[in-house]
Amino acid sequence: MAALTTTSTLQFFFLLMIQAATFISCYQYKVGDLHAWNKPTSANPDIYAKWSENHKFQLGDSLFFLYPPSQDSVLQVTPQHFKSCNRKNPILTMNDGNSVYNITIGGEFYFISGVEGHCEKAQKIQISVPAENGSVYVYPPAEAPSAADAESPSGGAIPDKASSSSSSQFSKMISPIFLSAILVLVISFVGSGSS
């Protein structure tokens, strides 16, 4: 009877671990869900604003900007530069055509096209990401990060060329999956020992 109770308890914890693993996930969002990061069409001028409002971002997610590198780029900018479409002194410049921005802190993030005139035609996006406690930090004008900051709190990072977005998802899942596998082995061992 004691072995049955132990096995049932271990099975319950195994199922609990599997359930927990399904909640720990990160997602890579293709910005705008379009073929490419480019100027919005006249038929849909606020595509990026609508897209951002319709997505719930979290720590660990990433933004994928796809564009021809010879025709565009992405700049992370301050709120003031976002409003005025100022391309000077960006916080971060991405220009390889397959730019991935990893969200590592909560806050408001502002991105514009690096091509003159594109931002003014609404090729810009603001992303809101709650911190772990659910709050969103917004920089007061005096605290806005600048490109000159040695450790700019840009909230993201461009991964090394060798890494991929699936590897970051994998690393976040490995711990719960590993624990679940250990639990299965323990259940198997306890179950085989009771017969």
C-alpha positions, -999 to 999 in steps of 0.1 A, spaced: 0 0 0 29 24 8 45 18 -26 12 26 -43 9 59 -24 45 68 -32 40 59 -69 8 79 -70 25 109 -54 54 107 -78 30 105 -108 12 135 -95 44 155 -93 55 143 -127 22 156 -142 27 189 -123 62 193 -137 49 187 -173 22 213 -167 47 238 -154 69 232 -184 41 242 -207 39 276 -190 76 284 -193 80 295 -229 94 323 -249 84 334 -284 101 350 -313 78 375 -329 82 384 -366 76 422 -364 44 431 -381 38 395 -392 47 408 -426 71 395 -453 95 422 -443 101 452 -420 93 480 -445 72 512 -450 35 505 -443 12 507 -473 -13 535 -477 -41 509 -472 -27 499 -438 -6 529 -425 -8 519 -388 1 482 -392 29 484 -366 9 502 -340 -20 478 -343 4 448 -343 21 459 -311 -12 465 -294 -24 430 -303 5 412 -288 15 405 -252 52 405 -249 71 390 -219 107 387 -207 126 362 -228 107 369 -260 125 382 -290 116 404 -319 126 394 -354 130 421 -380 134 408 -415 144 432 -443 169 435 -472 200 449 -456 208 470 -486 174 487 -483 167 492 -446 178 488 -410 164 490 -375 173 516 -348 163 513 -312 158 549 -300 146 569 -270 109 579 -267 118 615 -278 136 602 -309 107 579 -316 82 608 -316 104 630 -338 118 602 -360 153 613 -351 178 587 -364 208 604 -348 225 587 -318 204 555 -316 207 532 -286 212 503 -309 216 498 -346 207 465 -364 215 463 -401 221 427 -411 186 420 -426 178 393 -401 179 412 -368 168 396 -336 163 417 -305 161 397 -273 139 412 -246 158 409 -213 142 436 -191 107 450 -188 99 485 -201 89 505 -232 110 499 -263 111 521 -294 123 511 -329 123 530 -361 136 525 -396 171 536 -402 163 549 -437 155 586 -441 118 593 -445 106 558 -435 98 566 -399 78 596 -409 57 572 -430 50 551 -398 77 525 -401 82 525 -364 70 504 -335 67 508 -297 68 476 -276 56 473 -240 70 445 -219 60 441 -182 88 433 -157 86 401 -137 64 419 -111 40 431 -139 51 467 -140 64 485 -170 93 510 -165 92 541 -186 123 563 -188 117 598 -176 132 622 -202 163 629 -181 170 592 -177 166 581 -213 196 559 -224 220 573 -249 243 556 -273 272 570 -253 262 550 -222 287 522 -216 261 499 -202 229 511 -219 198 495 -205 185 488 -240 166 458 -227 178 435 -253 207 420 -270 215 408 -305 225 371 -302 258 358 -316 255 347 -352 261 311 -341 231 311 -318 195 309 -329 162 318 -313 153 281 -309 183 277 -287 171 303 -263 137 286 -262 154 253 -256 175 266 -227 145 280 -210 127 246 -213 157 223 -205 154 226 -167 118 216 -164 122 189 -190 153 176 -173 135 175 -139 106 157 -155 129 131 -170 145 125 -136 111 121 -120 101 95 -147 132 76 -138 124 77 -101 88 66 -108 101 37 -130 126 27 -103 100 29 -74 74 11 -96 98 -17 -105 109 -21 -69 73 -26 -56 64 -55 -78 
